[in-house]
Structures are given as structure tokens and as C-alpha cells.
Amino acid sequence: MKMENKKTLSGLDFNKFCANIDGKTTALYALTNKNGCELTLCNYGARIISLIVPDRDGNMVDVVTGHDSMEVIRNTDDRYFGVVCGRYANRIARGRFQIDGNVYDRLAINNGPNNLHGGVNGFNERVWDVEQLDAQTLIMRYLSVDGEEGFPGNLAVQVIYHLTDDNSVDIIYEAETDKPTVVNLTNHAFFNLSGVGETTVDDHKLTIYAAQYLPTDNTAIPYGKPAPVAGTPMDFSTPHSIGERIDEPFEQLIFGHGYDHCYVLDKGDGVYDKGAYCVAPRTGIALTVYTTEPGIQLYTANWLDGVTVGKHGKHYHARTAFCLETQHYPDSPNQPQYPSTVLRPGEKFMSRTTFAFSIG
């Protein structure tokens, strides 16, 4: 049903997100808090579309890249803005893995020789069911059927978004299965704390609370053993601007055309604690990431090309955003030394990530 001239605080038109896909209806939802912050979400991919928070002068700034209609979302190459990635976020080498001796080798090869973010029609391409609990809380649900994108088991997934009164976006992921499977869920928000589309994020000061990271081959699959960040341009254990060392002739940066690496967080798997902190000098907006996940993938939007027009006519060029994707490690199903991503019947997958905004 169309809403006459109804727009969000961030200027998005609700009507432009109404569509019918595979017999299900898409829509735009807005959550607001007492401070005037707004989080907008679309149930196509359970994605974050916009997020406005105050800067040091009290101006409201949209800090998340996104598109302003379903038409653009469906036709863009920028498939992952703000989405929930699954059934397995990040990469699985050669699109195959084993559980209990059973081989699953029919995963889509959609990123070089590997499977990325659940395949060609991962969770980002699905219409989720929605339940809005109140003005600040929304639940998205999706049933991924046995065999979908080559993964075993019927997997029931629930993602709860809550916009708190202290200007945080709290995300809780839950999943249950009827057959042993692998699960790795994350939100793929692209942030620019200076305001989306305004400038690169080179000046953003970033800290990641990790003494180690996972070096990869040139297809972004980890070799296996973590490596120390000390003495390398991968070191964000103390604050560095994102652009300070990004073009150094360091093999890992050459492979990824910038940062696209998983950091092994110091806090340990399952412990809800601080994983990263970032602040933009232009606005003073600071982002602190808390998570129960063992890793954070830092991605500096190296492949954005500025072709697709984003919200309010903004063009998103390379390095005009960064991602801090809280998750288990890439290719964990094939690397038994990593924390397990196997979920079995009778178990419940639970994960929590909080994006907390303040003035730095």
C-alpha cells in the first residue's frame, strides 16, 4: 500500500521500496530513538539502508552507504550494501566442504575460484519476513531450505535490530537447523563517518583490538595460521588513519587492492567485548564495535567504481567507505584449527554485534 508523500528523516521515499519478489512484498522500515537518530531497513536482504547520527555540532549525518529504491538495488552491481550475508559470510575455498565425512561441493563459485557470502542467491537476495516490535526494534526472519545454494539442512534464521537510546545499533543473530550445516552471519554495512559519498575514509582513525590477522592467497583464502600485525601495515592495534599505509607495496595489500582481511580479535570467541574503534576527524563521529564473534573483516571498499548512483545522487567511489564485518574466519569449514562454524540439530546459533556511535 502506497503512503502519500511519506518520507524518512533521512529523506528516503517509502513508496520506492515497495516491490513483489518471488511472491513476497518488500518494504522500507524506519526505527527512531529519543535523540532523533534513525535507522532504516529493507526486508530485501535484511539490509540497512541508512543510519543518521549526530556529529560534534549536533548535525544529523547519514553514515551508511545505500540506494534509494528497490529498482536500483535490484539492478546494481553493489550487491552487499548493508545486507545480512549468509548462509556463510565471507569465502569458502573452491565452493566445497565436509561435515562428518559428507562432502558438499555444489556451492556456487561466485568470487574467483571460491564461494562468497552464501552464493549467487544468498541471504542478501532473499525477502525476509518482518515483525516490528516497537519504534526501536525490528525482527527479520528467513527460512533457508535444505540444499539452497548447496548448503545442507533447513536453517531458520532470525535477526533482531534494535536502535538504542544511547545511539547504538544492536544486532542479534539466531539460527537453528534440522541437519548438520555451517553458519556464519554478518551485516555488511559500508560506513563513512564523514557522511556517505562526501569523501574517502582515508582520514578515519582506526583501532582494531587484534594482535594477529589472517594472511591470504591472491584469491582471499587464508593460508591457515594467523600472523602478527606488528611491524606491518596491517597493524591497527594502535590508532592509524585508514589511508596512511594502504598503498604500501605489501603483498597482502596488493592482493586485496587495499584492506580486505580478517583480524583475530584479542578478546576470544563468544566473549562480548570491544573489537574496533574508528573516528572521523571531519565530523567527530566515532564508531565502537562490540561483538561476540572471534574476527572482524576490515574491507576498505576497494572495488567500488562510482558508476552506480547512491542515495541523494551520491556516487560511491573506491575507498569512500569501510566495513567492519564481525564474523567467524573465512574458509573455517575447511580449516579445522579455526573456531568451528558447524551447527547441529538441537543447538542454537547465537551472535551479537553492536555498532555504538558517539563523539570522539
C-alpha positions in Angstrom: 0.0 0.0 0.0 1.4 3.4 -1.0 1.9 6.1 1.6 1.2 9.6 0.4 4.4 11.7 0.3 5.7 9.7 3.3 9.5 10.0 3.7 12.0 9.0 6.3 14.0 11.5 8.3 16.9 10.7 6.0 14.8 11.7 3.0 14.0 8.3 1.6 10.6 7.6 0.0 8.9 4.6 1.5 7.0 4.0 -1.8 10.2 3.4 -3.7 10.9 0.3 -1.7 7.6 -1.5 -2.4 8.0 -4.4 -4.8 6.9 -8.0 -5.2 9.7 -10.5 -5.5 9.1 -14.3 -5.7 5.6 -13.7 -4.3 6.7 -11.7 -1.3 6.5 -8.0 -0.6 9.4 -5.7 0.1 9.1 -2.5 2.2 11.2 0.1 4.0 11.1 0.3 7.8 12.3 3.2 10.0 13.4 2.9 13.6 13.9 6.1 15.6 15.2 6.9 19.1 14.7 9.8 21.6 17.8 11.6 20.2 16.5 11.9 16.7 18.6 9.1 15.3 17.1 7.0 12.6 17.9 3.5 11.2 16.1 2.5 8.0 15.9 -1.1 6.9 14.6 -3.1 3.9 13.5 -6.7 4.2 15.1 -7.5 0.8 18.4 -8.9 2.2 17.5 -7.7 5.8 19.6 -4.7 4.8 20.4 -1.4 6.5 19.6 1.4 4.0 20.5 4.5 6.1 21.6 5.5 9.6 21.6 9.1 10.8 23.5 10.0 13.9 24.7 13.4 15.4 28.1 14.9 14.6 30.1 17.1 17.1 27.9 20.1 16.2 24.6 18.3 16.5 24.0 18.0 12.8 22.4 14.7 11.7 24.7 12.7 9.4 23.9 9.6 7.3 26.9 7.3 7.9 25.9 4.2 5.9 26.0 3.8 2.1 22.9 2.5 0.3 20.5 3.0 -2.5 17.2 4.9 -2.6 14.9 2.4 -4.3 14.3 -1.2 -4.9 14.7 -0.6 -8.7 18.3 0.5 -8.1 19.0 -2.2 -5.5 17.9 -4.9 -7.9 19.9 -3.6 -10.8 23.2 -2.6 -9.2 26.5 -4.5 -9.0 26.8 -3.2 -5.4 25.0 -6.2 -4.0 26.1 -6.2 -0.4 25.4 -2.7 1.0 24.1 -3.2 4.5 22.9 -6.7 3.9 22.9 -9.8 6.1 25.3 -12.2 4.5 24.7 -15.9 4.7 24.4 -18.8 4.9 28.1 -18.4 5.1 29.6 -14.8 5.1 32.9 -14.4 3.5 34.6 -17.1 1.5 34.7 -20.9 1.3 37.5 -22.2 -0.8 36.5 -23.8 -4.1 32.9 -23.9 -3.0 33.2 -27.2 -1.1 33.5 -28.5 2.5 32.8 -31.6 4.5 30.8 -32.4 7.7 31.1 -35.8 9.3 32.5 -37.2 6.1 29.7 -35.9 3.9 31.0 -33.8 1.0 29.1 -30.7 -0.1 30.7 -29.5 -3.3 27.9 -27.7 -5.2 28.3 -24.3 -3.7 28.3 -21.5 -6.3 31.7 -20.3 -7.4 30.9 -16.6 -7.5 34.2 -14.9 -6.4 37.2 -16.1 -8.4 37.5 -19.8 -7.6 35.6 -19.5 -4.3 32.1 -19.2 -2.8 31.4 -15.7 -1.4 28.7 -14.6 1.1 26.5 -17.7 0.6 26.5 -17.8 -3.2 24.7 -16.2 -6.2 21.3 -16.0 -4.3 22.5 -15.8 -0.7 20.5 -14.2 2.1 21.2 -10.8 0.6 18.9 -11.7 -2.4 16.0 -13.0 -0.3 12.9 -11.3 1.0 12.7 -11.7 4.8 9.6 -11.8 6.9 9.2 -8.8 9.3 7.9 -8.2 12.8 8.2 -4.7 14.2 8.0 -4.9 18.0 8.1 -1.1 18.6 9.5 2.1 17.3 13.1 1.0 18.0 13.0 -2.8 17.4 12.6 -4.9 14.3 12.8 -8.7 13.8 13.7 -10.2 10.4 13.2 -14.0 9.8 14.1 -16.2 6.9 13.9 -20.0 6.3 16.8 -21.2 4.2 15.7 -24.6 2.8 17.8 -27.8 2.7 20.0 -27.6 -0.4 19.6 -23.9 -1.0 22.8 -22.7 -2.7 24.3 -26.1 -2.0 24.1 -25.9 1.9 22.6 -28.8 3.9 19.7 -28.5 6.3 16.6 -26.3 6.7 18.0 -23.3 8.6 15.7 -21.0 10.4 17.3 -17.6 10.9 16.3 -14.6 12.9 18.0 -11.2 13.1 16.9 -8.6 15.6 17.7 -5.0 15.0 17.4 -2.6 17.9 18.2 1.2 17.8 19.0 2.1 21.4 18.7 5.4 23.2 22.4 5.7 23.5 22.7 5.8 19.7 23.8 2.2 19.2 22.6 -0.3 16.6 22.4 -3.7 18.4 22.1 -6.7 16.2 21.3 -10.2 17.5 21.6 -13.2 15.1 19.9 -16.6 15.9 19.7 -19.8 13.8 18.6 -23.4 14.2 18.9 -26.3 11.8 17.5 -29.8 11.3 20.7 -31.2 9.7 24.4 -30.5 10.4 25.4 -27.4 8.5 27.7 -24.4 8.6 26.6 -20.9 9.6 28.5 -17.6 9.5 26.4 -14.5 9.6 27.3 -10.8 9.5 26.0 -7.4 8.5 27.9 -5.9 5.6 27.3 -2.2 6.3 29.6 0.2 4.5 30.4 3.2 6.8 31.6 6.7 6.1 31.7 8.7 9.4 32.2 11.9 7.5 28.9 11.3 5.7 28.2 8.9 2.8 29.5 9.9 -0.6 31.3 13.0 0.7 34.9 11.9 0.8 37.2 8.9 1.1 37.7 7.3 4.5 41.5 7.7 4.3 41.5 10.2 7.2 39.4 8.0 9.5 41.5 6.9 12.6 41.0 3.2 13.2 41.9 0.9 16.0 41.3 -2.9 15.8 41.9 -4.8 19.0 43.8 -7.6 17.5 47.5 -8.6 17.6 47.0 -11.1 14.7 45.3 -11.3 11.3 44.8 -14.0 8.7 47.1 -13.6 5.7 45.5 -14.8 2.4 46.4 -16.0 -1.0 45.6 -13.9 -4.0 42.0 -15.2 -4.0 41.4 -14.0 -0.4 41.5 -17.5 1.2 43.6 -17.6 4.4 46.7 -19.7 4.3 45.8 -21.0 7.8 48.0 -19.8 10.6 47.4 -16.3 11.9 50.3 -13.8 11.6 51.3 -10.9 13.9 50.3 -7.5 12.7 53.3 -5.9 14.4 55.8 -4.3 12.1 53.4 -4.4 9.1 50.8 -2.0 7.5 48.2 -4.4 8.9 48.7 -3.1 12.4 45.8 -1.2 13.8 46.4 -2.2 17.4 47.2 1.4 17.9 45.3 4.2 16.0 46.3 4.7 12.4 44.4 6.5 9.6 43.0 4.0 7.1 44.8 5.6 4.2 48.2 6.0 5.9 49.7 2.8 4.7 47.1 1.4 2.3 49.2 1.9 -0.8 52.4 0.4 0.5 54.0 -2.4 -1.6 53.0 -5.0 0.9 51.9 -8.3 -0.6 48.6 -8.6 1.3 47.6 -5.0 0.3 48.5 -5.7 -3.3 46.4 -8.9 -3.3 43.3 -7.1 -1.9 43.9 -3.7 -3.6 43.7 -2.4 -0.1 42.5 -3.9 3.2 40.2 -7.0 2.9 41.4 -9.1 5.7 40.1 -10.9 8.8 41.6 -9.8 12.2 41.8 -12.3 15.0 40.3 -10.4 17.9 42.2 -10.5 21.2 39.1 -11.0 23.3 38.4 -14.5 22.1 35.4 -16.3 20.6 32.0 -15.9 22.3 33.1 -13.1 24.6 31.0 -9.9 24.0 33.6 -7.1 24.1 35.1 -4.3 22.1 36.5 -5.3 18.7 37.3 -2.0 16.9 37.1 1.8 17.3 37.0 4.4 14.5 36.6 8.2 14.4 36.3 10.7 11.6 38.2 14.0 12.1 35.8 16.0 9.9 32.6 15.2 12.0 33.9 13.9 15.2 31.6 10.9 14.8 33.1 7.8 16.5 32.1 4.2 16.0 32.8 1.5 18.5 32.2 -2.1 17.5 31.3 -4.7 20.2 30.8 -8.4 19.2 30.8 -12.0 20.4 32.4 -13.0 17.1 36.1 -14.1 17.0 37.0 -12.0 14.0 36.4 -8.7 12.1 36.9 -8.4 8.4 38.2 -4.9 7.5 37.3 -4.0 4.0 38.0 -0.6 2.5 35.6 -0.6 -0.4 38.4 -1.2 -2.8 36.2 -2.3 -5.7 33.6 0.5 -5.7 33.8 2.2 -9.1 31.5 5.2 -8.7 29.2 4.1 -11.6 26.1 3.4 -9.6 24.3 6.4 -8.1 23.5 6.0 -4.4 21.2 7.9 -2.1 20.5 11.5 -3.0 22.6 11.3 -6.2 25.8 10.4 -4.4 28.4 8.3 -6.3 30.3 5.8 -4.3 33.9 5.6 -5.4 36.7 3.3 -4.2 37.6 3.9 -0.6 34.7 6.1 0.2 33.5 3.6 2.8 34.9 0.9 5.1 33.4 -2.2 6.5 33.9 -3.9 9.9 32.2 -7.3 9.3 32.0 -9.2 12.6 32.2 -12.9 11.8 33.9 -16.3 12.1 37.0 -16.7 9.9 36.9 -17.2 6.2 37.1 -20.8 5.0 36.6 -22.1 8.5 34.7 -25.3 7.2 38.0 -26.3 5.5 40.3 -25.2 8.3 39.7 -27.3 11.5 42.2 -25.2 13.5 39.7 -22.3 13.3 36.7 -21.9 15.7 34.0 -24.1 14.3 31.1 -22.8 12.3 29.2 -26.2 12.3 25.7 -26.0 13.7 23.9 -29.2 14.6 20.2 -30.1 15.3 19.3 -29.2 18.8 21.9 -26.4 19.0 21.2 -22.7 18.7 23.5 -20.4 16.9 23.6 -17.0 18.7 25.7 -14.0 17.9 25.6 -10.3 18.9 27.2 -7.2 17.4 26.7 -3.6 18.4 27.7 -0.6 16.4 27.9 2.2 19.1 28.1 5.8 18.0 29.4 8.7 20.0 31.6 11.8 19.6 35.3 11.0 19.6 
